[in-house]
């Protein structure tokens, strides 16, 4: 009898140690200084990109960051807003391999959420953009790898549109010229609403530096 109980306990411990699979849709609420935005992550069609975003959420790496960019189209209404860790290397995790729209089938339509990146296609980290209106130029096409769309907004698009209308500075470099917000909008907290949190266990250097300062 004791042997069976011990075996059952061991099996339970081993099962408990295995990471729980994500639901096909995981909701995340972004609490910002101008209102809340709820995202629905498509973990079925964009599993790698969704997992990357959830690592930032589960570690608290998006807490205390901001939306800092409002990219407005000049010829028609719409564009996108961008936020996340910016260039804070202390919050940054390993770069993410690209899951292009040609693979996932998730297009850059109104309310779509997509990972921002640098020039290299595999350089996404903890920055993301929310579309206002369709932005098909961000989809993959021959000769252009595009960006990794992975979620959409299910509540709070009114907040996103207010962000897109935020005043921007005239300066800036390259694609960012004239698009950086005069006053970035703080992301107070990013909260997972579904599934089980999976923190990375890595050092939270930005918190340590804050305490020292």
Secondary structure in CASP SS format (residue, H / E / C, confidence):
PFRMAT SS
TARGET T0000
AUTHOR 0000-0000-0000
METHOD secondary structure of the structure
MODEL  1
X C 1.00
X H 1.00
X H 1.00
X H 1.00
X H 1.00
X H 1.00
X H 1.00
X H 1.00
X H 1.00
X H 1.00
X H 1.00
X H 1.00
X H 1.00
X H 1.00
X H 1.00
X H 1.00
X H 1.00
X C 1.00
X C 1.00
X C 1.00
X C 1.00
X C 1.00
X C 1.00
X C 1.00
X E 1.00
X E 1.00
X E 1.00
X E 1.00
X E 1.00
X E 1.00
X E 1.00
X E 1.00
X C 1.00
X C 1.00
X E 1.00
X E 1.00
X E 1.00
X E 1.00
X E 1.00
X E 1.00
X E 1.00
X E 1.00
X C 1.00
X C 1.00
X C 1.00
X C 1.00
X H 1.00
X H 1.00
X H 1.00
X H 1.00
X H 1.00
X H 1.00
X H 1.00
X H 1.00
X H 1.00
X H 1.00
X H 1.00
X H 1.00
X H 1.00
X C 1.00
X C 1.00
X C 1.00
X C 1.00
X C 1.00
X E 1.00
X E 1.00
X E 1.00
X E 1.00
X E 1.00
X E 1.00
X E 1.00
X E 1.00
X C 1.00
X C 1.00
X C 1.00
X C 1.00
X C 1.00
X C 1.00
X E 1.00
X E 1.00
X E 1.00
X E 1.00
X E 1.00
X E 1.00
X C 1.00
X C 1.00
X C 1.00
X C 1.00
X C 1.00
X C 1.00
X C 1.00
X C 1.00
X C 1.00
X C 1.00
X C 1.00
X E 1.00
X C 1.00
X C 1.00
X C 1.00
X C 1.00
X H 1.00
X H 1.00
X H 1.00
X H 1.00
X C 1.00
X C 1.00
X C 1.00
X C 1.00
X C 1.00
X C 1.00
X C 1.00
X E 1.00
X E 1.00
X E 1.00
X E 1.00
X C 1.00
X C 1.00
X C 1.00
X C 1.00
X C 1.00
X C 1.00
X C 1.00
X C 1.00
X E 1.00
X C 1.00
X C 1.00
X E 1.00
X E 1.00
X E 1.00
X E 1.00
X E 1.00
X E 1.00
X C 1.00
X C 1.00
X C 1.00
X H 1.00
X H 1.00
X H 1.00
X C 1.00
X C 1.00
X E 1.00
X C 1.00
X C 1.00
X E 1.00
X C 1.00
X C 1.00
X C 1.00
X E 1.00
X E 1.00
X E 1.00
X E 1.00
X E 1.00
X E 1.00
X E 1.00
X E 1.00
X C 1.00
X H 1.00
X H 1.00
X H 1.00
X H 1.00
X H 1.00
X H 1.00
X H 1.00
X H 1.00
X C 1.00
X C 1.00
X C 1.00
X E 1.00
X C 1.00
X C 1.00
X C 1.00
X C 1.00
X C 1.00
X H 1.00
X H 1.00
X H 1.00
X C 1.00
X C 1.00
X C 1.00
X E 1.00
X E 1.00
X E 1.00
X E 1.00
X E 1.00
X E 1.00
X E 1.00
X E 1.00
X E 1.00
X E 1.00
X E 1.00
X E 1.00
X E 1.00
X C 1.00
X C 1.00
X C 1.00
X C 1.00
X C 1.00
X C 1.00
X C 1.00
X C 1.00
X C 1.00
X C 1.00
X C 1.00
X C 1.00
X H 1.00
X H 1.00
X H 1.00
X H 1.00
X H 1.00
X H 1.00
X H 1.00
X H 1.00
X C 1.00
END
